[in-house]
C-alpha cells in the first residue's frame, strides 16, 4: 500500500526526451512551433492551427507588444501548436500564477527530461486577470504568510532583469514605480492597522506609522477628518506593468523548456486506484484517481493529456475546473467544493486639475477606510481609482467585462472628493473591468494538494493580490512537488483542508 504522504513524493521519470524546437531556439511564447520527440511507445499528436487574433485589452498596448514579441520569435515560421500526450506536470492556467509555477519547476529541473506543459485557452490574454490588473505590490497584510510571500515577490521583481534574462534579447522592463501604499484608518480600524504594522516590522518590512499631524505634513492634499492613523510603505511597495512581468516570465519559462498549449480543459479521466490510502477514508472504500485531463483544441478536437501532477492555477475559473474533477460533487472529502468564483472589479481613469490641493509625483497608492483606492497613473494629472462593492447584493454581473460608469458616480466619486477635495472637478475619461479569483470562504489563497487527490494541486483564490504573490506561491508549489514539503515559506495554513474543518484564515487587508 502507498500512503498519501509518500505517493508522488518521488517524481515519475519523464516520458519525454530532449525537446527539439524548429526555427528560433527559444521559440515558444506566442504559441508558435514547438515540437518534441518522444519515446516510440507513446503516441504523440500535433495539431496545426491558425495564430490567434491579437486583441487590445484596455489600458495596454498589447497589440504593439505582441507584434514585437512575434518579431523576436521569427514570425516567418508557420504557426503550429504542440500537443503533448504525457507530461510530468500539467499546469492549468497560463496567467501569471501558472506561468510562475512553470518557471520555478523548470528553473529547478533545467532542460532535463522533466516535462511541464501549461494549458492556456486564451494566449491573447483578452480577459486575463493578470493583464487587466493594476500590478500592485505591497507588504501591508495582516497574515504572516502573505507578508512573507509579498516580500519575496518584491525581491523577485527587483531582480527580474537578471532572473528573466535571455541571451541576445532585451530584458523585460516591468516599469516599477516605488511610491508605496498608504493605508488610512479611522477610529474603528486604527487598532488593527497598528497590529498589522507591528507584524510587518517584525518580519522585516519597511513601513512607517503616521499620526494625523504627520500624515497632513507629509501629504497636505489629504483631508484627515476622521483619520486616526496611517501606515506608509517606504520600500518594496508600489506598482508595476503586469503585462511586462507576464511577458518576461513566460518568455523565460519557455526558454527553460516549458510547453504552452492553446486548449481548454473540459474534463478529467477517472480510474480506480486500490493502491492509495487517504487519511479519513475507510480501508475498504474504493479510491478514484485522476491521471489525465481532457482538453478541447482550437479546432474543436478532444484530446487527452496524461500527467503525474496537475496544478489548477486557472484564476477565477479554478472553481469550475475543480468541479470537473468531482470536487464539490462527490461524497466525503469530495463533497466540499473549491470556493473560488469570479468577482468583477472596475478600474476608472480620470484627470484632475493640477495644483497644491491634488496629489503630485509623490502620490502613493492610497487606501481609504471606505475601501476606495486611488493612485497616480503616469503624469499630467492622470489617476486611476476603484472600490470593491460595499455590499454583497450589489456585486456586478460577471457574465461580461462591461463597465458600469454609474458605479463611479454613486460609489467611488463621493469618497474620492471627501478624502481629496482637490478631486472635486475631476474628469472621468475611461475605465475597464477585470476578474478577481475570489475565495468566498476567507478571501485567501489556496495552495497545495487536495486531500483526496494527492496529485491535484491548487494555486488560486488570492482575491486580488495573486500577481504580487505569484513568485512566492510558485516557489512553494515547486517545493511541495519536488521536495514533498515547504522548504522556505510555510503555507500549510493555505491548504484545502481548512475548508473541510471550517477554519478560516481571513486576511484583513483586502482591497
ChimeraX attribute file (.defattr): number of C-alpha atoms within 10 A of each C-alpha:
attribute: neighborCount
match mode: 1-to-1
recipient: residues
	/A:1	8
	/A:2	12
	/A:3	13
	/A:4	17
	/A:5	13
	/A:6	11
	/A:7	16
	/A:8	17
	/A:9	16
	/A:10	11
	/A:11	16
	/A:12	14
	/A:13	12
	/A:14	18
	/A:15	19
	/A:16	20
	/A:17	14
	/A:18	14
	/A:19	18
	/A:20	12
	/A:21	16
	/A:22	15
	/A:23	16
	/A:24	14
	/A:25	11
	/A:26	21
	/A:27	23
	/A:28	28
	/A:29	25
	/A:30	23
	/A:31	22
	/A:32	27
	/A:33	20
	/A:34	28
	/A:35	19
	/A:36	17
	/A:37	14
	/A:38	18
	/A:39	10
	/A:40	7
	/A:41	7
	/A:42	11
	/A:43	10
	/A:44	16
	/A:45	12
	/A:46	14
	/A:47	12
	/A:48	15
	/A:49	17
	/A:50	12
	/A:51	16
	/A:52	14
	/A:53	9
	/A:54	16
	/A:55	16
	/A:56	16
	/A:57	17
	/A:58	16
	/A:59	13
	/A:60	14
	/A:61	12
	/A:62	20
	/A:63	15
	/A:64	12
	/A:65	16
	/A:66	18
	/A:67	14
	/A:68	12
	/A:69	16
	/A:70	17
	/A:71	11
	/A:72	16
	/A:73	20
	/A:74	14
	/A:75	17
	/A:76	9
	/A:77	13
	/A:78	13
	/A:79	17
	/A:80	17
	/A:81	26
	/A:82	24
	/A:83	24
	/A:84	26
	/A:85	20
	/A:86	24
	/A:87	24
	/A:88	20
	/A:89	24
	/A:90	26
	/A:91	26
	/A:92	29
	/A:93	26
	/A:94	29
	/A:95	27
	/A:96	30
	/A:97	29
	/A:98	28
	/A:99	31
	/A:100	27
	/A:101	28
	/A:102	34
	/A:103	29
	/A:104	22
	/A:105	25
	/A:106	23
	/A:107	17
	/A:108	14
	/A:109	15
	/A:110	15
	/A:111	15
	/A:112	15
	/A:113	17
	/A:114	22
	/A:115	28
	/A:116	27
	/A:117	28
	/A:118	25
	/A:119	23
	/A:120	23
	/A:121	21
	/A:122	18
	/A:123	23
	/A:124	20
	/A:125	20
	/A:126	15
	/A:127	18
	/A:128	22
	/A:129	23
	/A:130	25
	/A:131	26
	/A:132	22
	/A:133	24
	/A:134	23
	/A:135	21
	/A:136	21
	/A:137	26
	/A:138	25
	/A:139	31
	/A:140	29
	/A:141	20
	/A:142	21
	/A:143	17
	/A:144	18
	/A:145	17
	/A:146	25
	/A:147	22
	/A:148	22
	/A:149	24
	/A:150	28
	/A:151	25
	/A:152	22
	/A:153	23
	/A:154	23
	/A:155	13
	/A:156	18
	/A:157	21
	/A:158	14
	/A:159	12
	/A:160	18
	/A:161	16
	/A:162	12
	/A:163	14
	/A:164	21
	/A:165	18
	/A:166	16
	/A:167	7
	/A:168	6
	/A:169	8
	/A:170	11
	/A:171	15
	/A:172	20
	/A:173	15
	/A:174	21
	/A:175	12
	/A:176	18
	/A:177	17
	/A:178	17
	/A:179	21
	/A:180	27
	/A:181	28
	/A:182	28
	/A:183	22
	/A:184	25
	/A:185	22
	/A:186	18
	/A:187	12
	/A:188	11
	/A:189	14
	/A:190	18
	/A:191	14
	/A:192	15
	/A:193	23
	/A:194	16
	/A:195	11
	/A:196	21
	/A:197	25
	/A:198	16
	/A:199	17
	/A:200	22
	/A:201	14
	/A:202	11
	/A:203	14
	/A:204	12
	/A:205	23
	/A:206	17
	/A:207	22
	/A:208	16
	/A:209	17
	/A:210	19
	/A:211	15
	/A:212	17
	/A:213	13
	/A:214	13
	/A:215	23
	/A:216	14
	/A:217	12
	/A:218	12
	/A:219	18
	/A:220	16
	/A:221	21
	/A:222	20
	/A:223	18
	/A:224	21
	/A:225	10
	/A:226	13
	/A:227	20
	/A:228	19
	/A:229	23
	/A:230	25
	/A:231	24
	/A:232	23
	/A:233	24
	/A:234	17
	/A:235	17
	/A:236	26
	/A:237	28
	/A:238	23
	/A:239	24
	/A:240	21
	/A:241	19
	/A:242	23
	/A:243	26
	/A:244	17
	/A:245	23
	/A:246	22
	/A:247	23
	/A:248	22
	/A:249	22
	/A:250	26
	/A:251	24
	/A:252	25
	/A:253	27
	/A:254	22
	/A:255	22
	/A:256	21
	/A:257	29
	/A:258	28
	/A:259	28
	/A:260	31
	/A:261	25
	/A:262	24
	/A:263	25
	/A:264	19
	/A:265	21
	/A:266	14
	/A:267	19
	/A:268	19
	/A:269	15
	/A:270	14
	/A:271	11
	/A:272	11
	/A:273	12
	/A:274	15
	/A:275	13
	/A:276	21
	/A:277	21
	/A:278	18
	/A:279	12
	/A:280	10
	/A:281	13
	/A:282	10
	/A:283	12
	/A:284	8
	/A:285	10
	/A:286	14
	/A:287	18
	/A:288	14
	/A:289	20
	/A:290	21
	/A:291	19
	/A:292	22
	/A:293	22
	/A:294	17
	/A:295	22
	/A:296	17
	/A:297	19
	/A:298	19
	/A:299	11
	/A:300	10
	/A:301	10
	/A:302	15
	/A:303	17
	/A:304	19
	/A:305	19
	/A:306	20
	/A:307	24
	/A:308	19
	/A:309	24
	/A:310	27
	/A:311	24
	/A:312	24
	/A:313	29
	/A:314	28
	/A:315	31
	/A:316	24
	/A:317	20
	/A:318	25
	/A:319	24
	/A:320	18
	/A:321	20
	/A:322	22
	/A:323	17
	/A:324	17
	/A:325	20
	/A:326	18
	/A:327	21
	/A:328	18
	/A:329	15
	/A:330	13
	/A:331	10
	/A:332	12
	/A:333	19
	/A:334	19
	/A:335	13
	/A:336	18
	/A:337	19
	/A:338	25
	/A:339	22
	/A:340	26
	/A:341	21
	/A:342	22
	/A:343	20
	/A:344	24
	/A:345	21
	/A:346	24
	/A:347	20
	/A:348	21
	/A:349	19
	/A:350	18
	/A:351	19
	/A:352	18
	/A:353	16
	/A:354	14
	/A:355	11
	/A:356	10
	/A:357	16
	/A:358	19
	/A:359	22
	/A:360	17
	/A:361	12
	/A:362	13
	/A:363	19
	/A:364	25
	/A:365	25
	/A:366	22
	/A:367	23
	/A:368	22
	/A:369	19
	/A:370	17
	/A:371	18
	/A:372	22
	/A:373	23
	/A:374	21
	/A:375	24
	/A:376	23
	/A:377	19
	/A:378	11
	/A:379	10
	/A:380	13
	/A:381	18
	/A:382	20
	/A:383	21
	/A:384	21
	/A:385	24
	/A:386	24
	/A:387	23
	/A:388	21
	/A:389	18
	/A:390	12
	/A:391	7
	/A:392	8
	/A:393	7
	/A:394	9
	/A:395	13
	/A:396	19
	/A:397	12
	/A:398	15
	/A:399	8
	/A:400	12
	/A:401	16
	/A:402	15
	/A:403	19
	/A:404	14
	/A:405	14
	/A:406	10
	/A:407	16
	/A:408	20
	/A:409	11
	/A:410	10
	/A:411	18
	/A:412	22
	/A:413	20
	/A:414	13
	/A:415	18
	/A:416	22
	/A:417	16
	/A:418	16
	/A:419	21
	/A:420	17
	/A:421	15
	/A:422	21
	/A:423	21
	/A:424	15
	/A:425	11
	/A:426	17
	/A:427	13
	/A:428	18
	/A:429	12
	/A:430	14
	/A:431	20
	/A:432	19
	/A:433	21
	/A:434	26
	/A:435	25
	/A:436	24
	/A:437	30
	/A:438	26
	/A:439	23
	/A:440	15
	/A:441	17
	/A:442	19
	/A:443	21
	/A:444	26
	/A:445	29
	/A:446	26
	/A:447	26
	/A:448	29
	/A:449	23
	/A:450	18
	/A:451	19
	/A:452	21
	/A:453	22
	/A:454	22
	/A:455	23
	/A:456	21
	/A:457	24
	/A:458	25
	/A:459	30
	/A:460	31
	/A:461	32
	/A:462	25
	/A:463	25
	/A:464	27
	/A:465	23
	/A:466	27
	/A:467	26
	/A:468	28
	/A:469	25
	/A:470	26
	/A:471	26
	/A:472	28
	/A:473	31
	/A:474	23
	/A:475	23
	/A:476	25
	/A:477	28
	/A:478	25
	/A:479	19
	/A:480	18
	/A:481	21
	/A:482	16
	/A:483	14
	/A:484	17
	/A:485	18
	/A:486	18
	/A:487	13
	/A:488	12
	/A:489	17
	/A:490	14
	/A:491	22
	/A:492	15
	/A:493	16
	/A:494	19
	/A:495	18
	/A:496	22
	/A:497	18
	/A:498	15
	/A:499	17
	/A:500	14
	/A:501	8
	/A:502	10
	/A:503	12
	/A:504	14
	/A:505	15
	/A:506	14
	/A:507	16
	/A:508	15
	/A:509	14
	/A:510	16
	/A:511	14
